[in-house]
């Protein structure tokens, strides 16, 4: 127990040394988790289909593609992986000042986790990930490994889950356990394989269902996710040689997998789910060491590498009393929020409403009040609900960069999209590299075309003239919250205080208590709660049904909601 308390103190005191001072990043979307709407011509050339209805009704995801073409799918995906993200792309990102990439990954990249009788996914992706990370490392670009598509599907009818289906089964013990095994393997790889040296964070899960009543066990999974990362790092002695417990327990073998097994089996402090996940990772790591060519000797470990950042979607991503990942943190932690205006529910569909909304954004402050800091915006883009002029897109890009940089930084969706006749004008607002070419996004990502872009909009409120929906706002605030309330944005057709939408990929671009191993001080949690209650404005929102639906998008609906501050504490609109 004494050793474990030392470990707890060690990790709790660590900061994320590998984290950039400010993140300027892009997503490598549609590379290792393919989303057909982003490359419609290539997808149809491969044999996929662009669905006219829900993506579950045609060959509209990796799962359905491999199921339809079991004999040729691996080769077709190999070709895609090799050509969608290349050395030329790495060079372009580096020359444009990008310092971070978020790499969307499916659980199936660890092939042993796939039940081949009922689950259909391409094989061979792990070598492509290794190749890409090696290239990014050489260019000095940091990486986040994003569990974009966990086992069982985390949301219905979304291509970004890898399997378009209404059968959402991620929130079950079986699939949570598979996700923990994935986490253990990815953590070990990040310290064992030198090609993974640029990896500084692992994200638990991308965009879980927003309604927390529909995600049972998610809080326990968050806790186990953190403990899995820290237990693996503890066993490997990451960050400090005095913590190399494994070497003491398994000195005779000096083999990583033997050390892991000896340490886990001898410990009564690791909770059963975490222990099972780590033990299950051992044969997988042994197999991968041969396939990927990394060394399993303890003497080969890179103990100079810092502990990984445990990355979560922030508490405000969900509503209906969601679990707060800040309550289970151990060591370096980062929080992620995604904001898209193009799917409705954030601001009315006009330039003025967009600019007033974004320039008075309080998400960073509201998250910090609940302990979710540092925060970065892991997905955003330039798409709008209206036909945006070039002049507006200059302002729209600047304003978003300015406000997201109040936090740890931003990661644009996406690094590129297909440029083809079938893709049409897709790249103009969804491709970072194209946005730089067009001048909307500055070549130096730390710069703005107009540093004063938000000056005309700060402190203003916008009242919609639409009669399709209404929202009444009743606020109670103490003096510490008044600064927040003066910059809140009121719009009757939208719930600006509480709403953001996921990047729906159903219909293309237009829809487009901690366990005993390591402990957190309850005093810290109480402090966060007190801070939140003293700073967050409380808003009660009564929302009528909105008539706005983007063309081809899934139907958007939301209940009457209660939120705390403009950033949407405790509430979001869920997309069906």
FITIFI-877206 format. One record per residue (C-alpha): residue number from 1; y, x, z. Coordinates in nm, 2 decimals, decimal comma, always signed. Example, Ala and Ser with C-alpha at 12.3 -4.5 7.8 and 13.67 -1.06 7.14 Angstrom:
// residues 2
1; -0,45; +1,23; +0,78
2; -0,11; +1,37; +0,71
// end
This chain:
// residues 576
1; +0,00; +0,00; +0,00
2; +0,24; +0,29; +0,08
3; +0,20; +0,42; -0,27
4; +0,27; +0,08; -0,42
5; +0,59; +0,04; -0,22
6; +0,70; +0,38; -0,35
7; +0,63; +0,25; -0,70
8; +0,83; -0,07; -0,64
9; +1,12; +0,13; -0,51
10; +1,10; +0,36; -0,81
11; +1,10; +0,09; -1,07
12; +1,36; -0,12; -0,90
13; +1,60; +0,17; -0,89
14; +1,56; +0,26; -1,26
15; +1,80; +0,18; -1,53
16; +1,73; +0,16; -1,90
17; +1,82; +0,51; -2,00
18; +1,69; +0,45; -2,35
19; +1,90; +0,14; -2,40
20; +2,20; +0,20; -2,63
21; +2,54; +0,17; -2,47
22; +2,61; -0,11; -2,72
23; +2,35; -0,26; -2,94
24; +2,44; -0,30; -3,31
25; +2,12; -0,42; -3,46
26; +1,92; -0,62; -3,71
27; +1,59; -0,81; -3,71
28; +1,31; -0,69; -3,94
29; +1,22; -1,05; -4,01
30; +0,96; -1,15; -4,26
31; +0,80; -0,81; -4,25
32; +0,50; -0,83; -4,01
33; +0,55; -1,20; -3,95
34; +0,63; -1,35; -4,29
35; +0,86; -1,65; -4,32
36; +0,83; -1,79; -4,67
37; +1,19; -1,93; -4,69
38; +1,33; -1,58; -4,68
39; +1,14; -1,46; -4,99
40; +1,04; -1,77; -5,19
41; +0,97; -1,59; -5,51
42; +0,74; -1,33; -5,36
43; +0,56; -1,59; -5,15
44; +0,48; -1,81; -5,45
45; +0,38; -1,51; -5,66
46; +0,14; -1,42; -5,38
47; -0,01; -1,77; -5,40
48; +0,18; -1,94; -5,12
49; +0,37; -2,26; -5,15
50; +0,72; -2,38; -5,07
51; +0,65; -2,71; -4,88
52; +0,84; -3,02; -4,96
53; +0,76; -3,16; -4,61
54; +0,65; -3,00; -4,29
55; +0,52; -2,65; -4,34
56; +0,18; -2,76; -4,20
57; +0,12; -2,97; -4,51
58; +0,09; -2,68; -4,76
59; +0,02; -2,31; -4,78
60; +0,34; -2,24; -4,58
61; +0,24; -1,98; -4,32
62; +0,03; -1,67; -4,28
63; -0,25; -1,87; -4,11
64; -0,28; -2,12; -4,40
65; -0,25; -1,84; -4,66
66; -0,54; -1,63; -4,51
67; -0,74; -1,95; -4,47
68; -0,69; -2,03; -4,84
69; -0,75; -1,68; -4,97
70; -0,99; -1,51; -4,73
71; -1,11; -1,25; -4,98
72; -0,77; -1,13; -5,11
73; -0,52; -1,20; -4,83
74; -0,54; -0,85; -4,67
75; -0,46; -0,67; -4,99
76; -0,18; -0,91; -5,07
77; -0,02; -0,86; -4,73
78; -0,07; -0,49; -4,75
79; +0,14; -0,49; -5,06
80; +0,40; -0,71; -4,89
81; +0,42; -0,49; -4,58
82; +0,46; -0,17; -4,79
83; +0,74; -0,31; -5,01
84; +0,94; -0,55; -4,78
85; +1,04; -0,27; -4,54
86; +1,07; +0,08; -4,68
87; +1,23; +0,42; -4,63
88; +1,52; +0,30; -4,85
89; +1,58; +0,01; -4,61
90; +1,57; +0,26; -4,31
91; +1,82; +0,48; -4,49
92; +2,05; +0,18; -4,57
93; +2,04; +0,06; -4,21
94; +2,12; +0,41; -4,08
95; +2,41; +0,46; -4,32
96; +2,56; +0,14; -4,21
97; +2,56; +0,24; -3,84
98; +2,27; +0,02; -3,72
99; +2,12; +0,17; -3,39
100; +1,86; -0,09; -3,31
101; +1,60; -0,31; -3,48
102; +1,41; -0,60; -3,33
103; +1,07; -0,61; -3,48
104; +0,90; -0,95; -3,49
105; +0,53; -0,92; -3,43
106; +0,24; -1,16; -3,42
107; -0,04; -1,13; -3,16
108; -0,28; -1,08; -3,45
109; -0,14; -0,73; -3,51
110; -0,39; -0,65; -3,23
111; -0,69; -0,77; -3,42
112; -0,94; -0,78; -3,13
113; -0,74; -1,07; -2,99
114; -0,81; -1,29; -3,29
115; -1,09; -1,54; -3,30
116; -1,19; -1,50; -3,66
117; -1,39; -1,83; -3,66
118; -1,08; -2,04; -3,59
119; -0,78; -1,82; -3,65
120; -0,68; -1,67; -3,99
121; -0,44; -1,38; -4,01
122; -0,41; -1,07; -4,22
123; -0,56; -0,74; -4,10
124; -0,41; -0,39; -4,11
125; -0,06; -0,46; -3,97
126; -0,08; -0,21; -3,68
127; -0,08; +0,09; -3,92
128; +0,23; -0,05; -4,10
129; +0,41; -0,09; -3,76
130; +0,32; +0,27; -3,68
131; +0,46; +0,38; -4,02
132; +0,78; +0,18; -3,98
133; +0,84; +0,30; -3,63
134; +0,79; +0,66; -3,74
135; +1,06; +0,62; -4,01
136; +1,30; +0,45; -3,76
137; +1,24; +0,73; -3,51
138; +1,33; +0,99; -3,77
139; +1,65; +0,80; -3,84
140; +1,75; +0,77; -3,47
141; +1,71; +0,39; -3,47
142; +1,58; +0,23; -3,15
143; +1,33; -0,06; -3,16
144; +1,24; -0,37; -2,96
145; +0,89; -0,50; -3,00
146; +0,93; -0,88; -3,01
147; +0,63; -1,10; -2,94
148; +0,76; -1,34; -3,21
149; +0,43; -1,52; -3,27
150; +0,22; -1,53; -2,95
151; -0,14; -1,67; -2,94
152; -0,17; -2,05; -2,96
153; +0,18; -2,11; -3,12
154; +0,48; -2,15; -2,89
155; +0,66; -2,43; -3,09
156; +0,55; -2,69; -3,34
157; +0,58; -2,67; -3,72
158; +0,76; -2,33; -3,74
159; +0,66; -2,06; -3,98
160; +0,79; -1,80; -3,75
161; +0,49; -1,87; -3,52
162; +0,26; -1,76; -3,80
163; +0,08; -2,10; -3,80
164; +0,26; -2,42; -3,89
165; +0,09; -2,68; -3,67
166; +0,18; -2,96; -3,43
167; -0,10; -2,83; -3,20
168; +0,10; -2,61; -2,95
169; -0,14; -2,43; -2,72
170; +0,04; -2,11; -2,61
171; +0,12; -2,27; -2,27
172; -0,24; -2,25; -2,15
173; -0,42; -1,99; -1,93
174; -0,63; -1,87; -2,22
175; -0,34; -1,79; -2,44
176; -0,12; -1,66; -2,17
177; -0,40; -1,41; -2,09
178; -0,43; -1,30; -2,45
179; -0,05; -1,24; -2,45
180; -0,08; -1,03; -2,14
181; -0,35; -0,82; -2,31
182; -0,11; -0,78; -2,61
183; +0,16; -0,67; -2,37
184; -0,07; -0,41; -2,20
185; -0,17; -0,26; -2,54
186; +0,19; -0,25; -2,67
187; +0,31; -0,09; -2,34
188; +0,04; +0,18; -2,36
189; +0,10; +0,25; -2,73
190; +0,47; +0,29; -2,66
191; +0,39; +0,58; -2,42
192; +0,08; +0,72; -2,59
193; +0,17; +0,73; -2,96
194; +0,47; +0,96; -3,04
195; +0,55; +0,74; -3,34
196; +0,65; +0,47; -3,08
197; +0,90; +0,69; -2,91
198; +1,20; +0,49; -3,04
199; +1,06; +0,17; -2,87
200; +1,27; +0,09; -2,56
201; +1,19; -0,28; -2,50
202; +0,91; -0,53; -2,53
203; +1,01; -0,90; -2,56
204; +0,78; -1,15; -2,37
205; +0,80; -1,43; -2,62
206; +1,04; -1,55; -2,89
207; +1,20; -1,89; -2,86
208; +0,97; -2,09; -2,63
209; +1,02; -2,47; -2,64
210; +1,36; -2,54; -2,50
211; +1,24; -2,83; -2,27
212; +1,09; -2,65; -1,97
213; +0,88; -2,96; -1,89
214; +0,68; -2,88; -2,20
215; +0,61; -2,51; -2,11
216; +0,38; -2,53; -1,80
217; +0,30; -2,19; -1,65
218; +0,58; -2,01; -1,84
219; +0,74; -1,88; -1,51
220; +0,41; -1,74; -1,39
221; +0,36; -1,58; -1,73
222; +0,70; -1,41; -1,71
223; +0,60; -1,27; -1,37
224; +0,27; -1,14; -1,50
225; +0,44; -1,00; -1,81
226; +0,67; -0,78; -1,60
227; +0,38; -0,67; -1,38
228; +0,16; -0,58; -1,67
229; +0,42; -0,35; -1,81
230; +0,50; -0,18; -1,48
231; +0,13; -0,15; -1,38
232; +0,04; +0,02; -1,71
233; +0,34; +0,25; -1,67
234; +0,26; +0,32; -1,31
235; -0,10; +0,42; -1,40
236; +0,03; +0,65; -1,68
237; +0,28; +0,81; -1,44
238; +0,57; +0,72; -1,68
239; +0,91; +0,85; -1,57
240; +0,80; +1,06; -1,27
241; +0,50; +1,29; -1,23
242; +0,47; +1,21; -0,86
243; +0,36; +0,86; -0,96
244; +0,07; +0,98; -1,16
245; -0,19; +0,80; -0,94
246; -0,43; +0,79; -1,23
247; -0,46; +1,17; -1,24
248; -0,56; +1,17; -0,88
249; -0,82; +0,90; -0,92
250; -0,97; +1,02; -1,25
251; -0,90; +1,40; -1,24
252; -1,25; +1,47; -1,36
253; -1,21; +1,30; -1,69
254; -0,84; +1,34; -1,77
255; -0,89; +1,05; -2,01
256; -0,63; +0,78; -2,02
257; -0,87; +0,49; -2,05
258; -1,09; +0,63; -1,77
259; -0,78; +0,67; -1,56
260; -0,67; +0,31; -1,63
261; -1,02; +0,17; -1,54
262; -1,05; +0,38; -1,22
263; -0,70; +0,28; -1,10
264; -0,73; -0,09; -1,17
265; -1,08; -0,13; -1,03
266; -0,99; +0,06; -0,71
267; -0,67; -0,15; -0,65
268; -0,67; -0,47; -0,44
269; -0,29; -0,51; -0,50
270; -0,29; -0,61; -0,87
271; -0,32; -0,98; -0,93
272; -0,62; -1,10; -1,12
273; -0,45; -1,20; -1,44
274; -0,28; -0,86; -1,47
275; -0,59; -0,67; -1,37
276; -0,80; -0,86; -1,63
277; -0,54; -0,80; -1,90
278; -0,53; -0,42; -1,83
279; -0,90; -0,39; -1,82
280; -0,93; -0,58; -2,15
281; -0,69; -0,34; -2,31
282; -0,92; -0,04; -2,26
283; -1,16; -0,09; -2,54
284; -0,88; -0,19; -2,77
285; -0,69; +0,13; -2,69
286; -1,00; +0,34; -2,75
287; -1,05; +0,18; -3,09
288; -0,68; +0,21; -3,18
289; -0,68; +0,58; -3,09
290; -0,92; +0,65; -3,37
291; -0,75; +0,42; -3,62
292; -0,40; +0,54; -3,54
293; -0,47; +0,90; -3,45
294; -0,31; +0,93; -3,11
295; -0,44; +1,13; -2,82
296; -0,60; +0,97; -2,51
297; -0,58; +1,28; -2,29
298; -0,36; +1,25; -1,99
299; -0,21; +1,59; -2,06
300; -0,07; +1,45; -2,39
301; +0,14; +1,18; -2,23
302; +0,51; +1,17; -2,28
303; +0,61; +1,14; -1,92
304; +0,97; +1,22; -2,00
305; +1,01; +0,88; -2,16
306; +1,18; +0,62; -1,95
307; +1,02; +0,29; -1,84
308; +1,04; +0,02; -2,10
309; +1,29; -0,27; -2,08
310; +1,12; -0,60; -2,01
311; +1,30; -0,84; -2,24
312; +1,31; -1,22; -2,20
313; +1,49; -1,51; -2,36
314; +1,75; -1,59; -2,10
315; +1,72; -1,88; -1,85
316; +1,98; -2,08; -2,04
317; +1,76; -2,09; -2,34
318; +1,57; -2,38; -2,17
319; +1,68; -2,69; -1,99
320; +1,51; -2,92; -1,73
321; +1,50; -2,67; -1,44
322; +1,35; -2,36; -1,62
323; +1,22; -2,06; -1,45
324; +1,47; -1,77; -1,43
325; +1,32; -1,44; -1,54
326; +1,58; -1,26; -1,32
327; +1,38; -1,38; -1,02
328; +1,08; -1,17; -1,12
329; +1,24; -0,85; -1,25
330; +1,10; -0,51; -1,17
331; +1,29; -0,22; -1,32
332; +1,48; -0,22; -1,65
333; +1,53; -0,57; -1,78
334; +1,73; -0,72; -2,07
335; +1,80; -1,08; -2,17
336; +1,81; -1,24; -2,51
337; +2,00; -1,55; -2,64
338; +2,00; -1,69; -3,00
339; +2,28; -1,88; -3,14
340; +2,29; -2,06; -3,48
341; +2,57; -2,30; -3,57
342; +2,41; -2,40; -3,90
343; +2,15; -2,64; -3,75
344; +2,40; -2,86; -3,56
345; +2,45; -2,93; -3,19
346; +2,70; -2,65; -3,13
347; +3,03; -2,74; -3,30
348; +3,15; -2,99; -3,56
349; +3,10; -2,89; -3,92
350; +3,44; -2,74; -4,00
351; +3,62; -2,41; -3,97
352; +3,85; -2,50; -3,69
353; +3,57; -2,63; -3,46
354; +3,35; -2,33; -3,53
355; +3,63; -2,08; -3,45
356; +3,74; -2,26; -3,13
357; +3,38; -2,28; -3,01
358; +3,29; -1,92; -3,08
359; +3,62; -1,77; -2,95
360; +3,58; -1,95; -2,62
361; +3,21; -1,87; -2,57
362; +3,11; -1,81; -2,21
363; +2,74; -1,74; -2,24
364; +2,76; -1,38; -2,12
365; +2,95; -1,48; -1,81
366; +2,73; -1,78; -1,73
367; +2,41; -1,57; -1,77
368; +2,55; -1,30; -1,55
369; +2,62; -1,55; -1,28
370; +2,25; -1,62; -1,27
371; +2,14; -1,26; -1,28
372; +2,05; -1,26; -1,65
373; +2,23; -0,94; -1,74
374; +2,25; -0,74; -1,96
375; +2,25; -1,00; -2,23
376; +2,23; -0,94; -2,60
377; +2,23; -1,19; -2,88
378; +1,90; -1,12; -3,05
379; +1,95; -1,36; -3,34
380; +2,26; -1,49; -3,51
381; +2,39; -1,51; -3,86
382; +2,67; -1,63; -4,09
383; +2,52; -1,96; -4,21
384; +2,73; -2,28; -4,16
385; +2,69; -2,65; -4,20
386; +2,96; -2,66; -4,47
387; +3,03; -2,46; -4,78
388; +3,21; -2,15; -4,63
389; +3,47; -1,97; -4,83
390; +3,48; -1,59; -4,84
391; +3,80; -1,60; -4,63
392; +3,62; -1,79; -4,36
393; +3,31; -1,57; -4,36
394; +3,53; -1,27; -4,29
395; +3,66; -1,45; -3,98
396; +3,32; -1,59; -3,89
397; +3,16; -1,25; -3,89
398; +3,44; -1,09; -3,69
399; +3,45; -1,36; -3,43
400; +3,08; -1,36; -3,36
401; +3,06; -0,98; -3,34
402; +3,36; -0,99; -3,10
403; +3,22; -1,24; -2,87
404; +2,86; -1,12; -2,87
405; +2,99; -0,77; -2,79
406; +3,11; -0,90; -2,45
407; +2,75; -0,86; -2,36
408; +2,52; -0,57; -2,45
409; +2,56; -0,63; -2,82
410; +2,40; -0,82; -3,10
411; +2,11; -0,82; -3,35
412; +2,17; -1,00; -3,68
413; +1,91; -1,22; -3,85
414; +1,81; -1,07; -4,09
415; +1,83; -0,72; -4,23
416; +1,78; -0,86; -4,57
417; +1,65; -1,16; -4,77
418; +1,51; -1,19; -5,11
419; +1,76; -1,18; -5,40
420; +1,61; -1,39; -5,68
421; +1,69; -1,70; -5,89
422; +1,46; -1,90; -5,67
423; +1,63; -1,77; -5,35
424; +1,97; -1,87; -5,49
425; +2,27; -1,78; -5,27
426; +2,05; -1,71; -4,96
427; +2,14; -1,35; -4,91
428; +2,52; -1,42; -4,89
429; +2,49; -1,55; -4,53
430; +2,15; -1,44; -4,41
431; +2,13; -1,08; -4,52
432; +2,31; -0,81; -4,32
433; +2,30; -0,56; -4,59
434; +2,44; -0,81; -4,84
435; +2,70; -0,91; -4,59
436; +2,82; -0,55; -4,57
437; +2,83; -0,52; -4,95
438; +3,04; -0,84; -4,97
439; +3,27; -0,71; -4,69
440; +3,21; -0,99; -4,44
441; +3,04; -0,74; -4,21
442; +3,21; -0,40; -4,16
443; +3,02; -0,08; -4,26
444; +3,09; +0,05; -3,91
445; +2,93; -0,23; -3,70
446; +3,16; -0,14; -3,40
447; +3,47; -0,23; -3,61
448; +3,62; -0,56; -3,71
449; +3,81; -0,66; -4,02
450; +4,06; -0,83; -3,79
451; +4,05; -0,73; -3,42
452; +4,28; -1,02; -3,34
453; +4,06; -1,28; -3,51
454; +4,02; -1,50; -3,20
455; +4,39; -1,48; -3,08
456; +4,48; -1,82; -3,24
457; +4,19; -2,00; -3,09
458; +4,15; -1,87; -2,73
459; +4,21; -2,14; -2,47
460; +4,22; -2,42; -2,72
461; +4,01; -2,73; -2,72
462; +3,88; -2,93; -3,01
463; +3,83; -3,30; -3,02
464; +3,62; -3,44; -3,30
465; +3,73; -3,74; -3,50
466; +3,38; -3,84; -3,59
467; +3,25; -4,18; -3,47
468; +2,88; -4,10; -3,52
469; +2,83; -3,99; -3,17
470; +3,01; -3,95; -2,84
471; +3,00; -3,72; -2,53
472; +3,17; -3,78; -2,20
473; +3,24; -3,48; -1,98
474; +3,28; -3,50; -1,60
475; +3,35; -3,17; -1,44
476; +3,36; -3,04; -1,08
477; +3,46; -2,69; -1,02
478; +3,60; -2,46; -0,74
479; +3,88; -2,22; -0,79
480; +3,64; -1,95; -0,91
481; +3,52; -2,17; -1,19
482; +3,87; -2,27; -1,32
483; +3,89; -1,97; -1,54
484; +3,58; -2,09; -1,72
485; +3,69; -2,45; -1,75
486; +4,02; -2,36; -1,92
487; +3,84; -2,21; -2,22
488; +3,57; -2,48; -2,26
489; +3,55; -2,66; -2,59
490; +3,50; -3,03; -2,61
491; +3,36; -3,20; -2,92
492; +3,24; -3,55; -2,92
493; +2,97; -3,52; -3,18
494; +2,82; -3,21; -3,03
495; +2,74; -3,08; -2,69
496; +2,93; -2,75; -2,71
497; +2,87; -2,68; -2,34
498; +2,49; -2,69; -2,37
499; +2,36; -2,67; -2,71
500; +2,22; -2,42; -2,96
501; +1,96; -2,45; -3,22
502; +1,66; -2,24; -3,31
503; +1,63; -2,09; -3,65
504; +1,41; -2,36; -3,80
505; +1,19; -2,22; -4,07
506; +1,01; -2,54; -4,15
507; +1,21; -2,61; -4,47
508; +1,37; -2,28; -4,58
509; +1,72; -2,16; -4,53
510; +1,88; -2,50; -4,49
511; +1,65; -2,59; -4,20
512; +1,61; -2,28; -4,20
513; +0,71; -1,48; -0,65
514; +0,61; -1,16; -0,76
515; +0,26; -1,04; -0,65
516; +0,18; -0,77; -0,41
517; +0,16; -0,48; -0,65
518; +0,54; -0,46; -0,69
519; +0,79; -0,67; -0,50
520; +1,14; -0,80; -0,54
521; +1,38; -0,85; -0,25
522; +1,43; -1,21; -0,18
523; +1,78; -1,11; -0,07
524; +1,87; -1,02; -0,42
525; +1,75; -1,36; -0,54
526; +1,96; -1,54; -0,28
527; +2,26; -1,33; -0,38
528; +2,22; -1,44; -0,74
529; +2,19; -1,80; -0,64
530; +2,50; -1,79; -0,43
531; +2,69; -1,61; -0,71
532; +2,59; -1,87; -0,96
533; +2,69; -2,16; -0,74
534; +3,03; -2,01; -0,67
535; +3,12; -1,93; -1,03
536; +2,96; -2,18; -1,26
537; +3,14; -2,49; -1,36
538; +2,92; -2,80; -1,33
539; +2,93; -3,05; -1,62
540; +2,76; -3,38; -1,65
541; +2,71; -3,47; -2,02
542; +2,62; -3,81; -2,15
543; +2,53; -3,77; -2,52
544; +2,47; -4,04; -2,77
545; +2,23; -3,97; -3,06
546; +2,39; -3,76; -3,33
547; +2,36; -3,87; -3,69
548; +2,39; -3,52; -3,83
549; +2,08; -3,37; -3,99
550; +2,09; -3,06; -4,21
551; +1,92; -3,12; -4,55
552; +1,55; -3,08; -4,52
553; +1,57; -2,99; -4,15
554; +1,34; -3,13; -3,88
555; +1,49; -3,41; -3,69
556; +1,71; -3,30; -3,40
557; +1,72; -3,50; -3,08
558; +1,82; -3,44; -2,72
559; +1,82; -3,62; -2,39
560; +2,12; -3,68; -2,17
561; +2,18; -3,34; -2,02
562; +2,33; -3,17; -1,72
563; +2,46; -2,82; -1,77
564; +2,64; -2,55; -1,56
565; +2,92; -2,39; -1,77
566; +2,99; -2,36; -2,13
567; +2,69; -2,13; -2,18
568; +2,46; -2,42; -2,12
569; +2,30; -2,34; -1,78
570; +1,99; -2,57; -1,76
571; +2,03; -2,75; -2,08
572; +1,98; -2,72; -2,45
573; +1,91; -2,96; -2,73
574; +1,55; -2,93; -2,84
575; +1,46; -2,94; -3,20
576; +1,16; -3,15; -3,28
// end
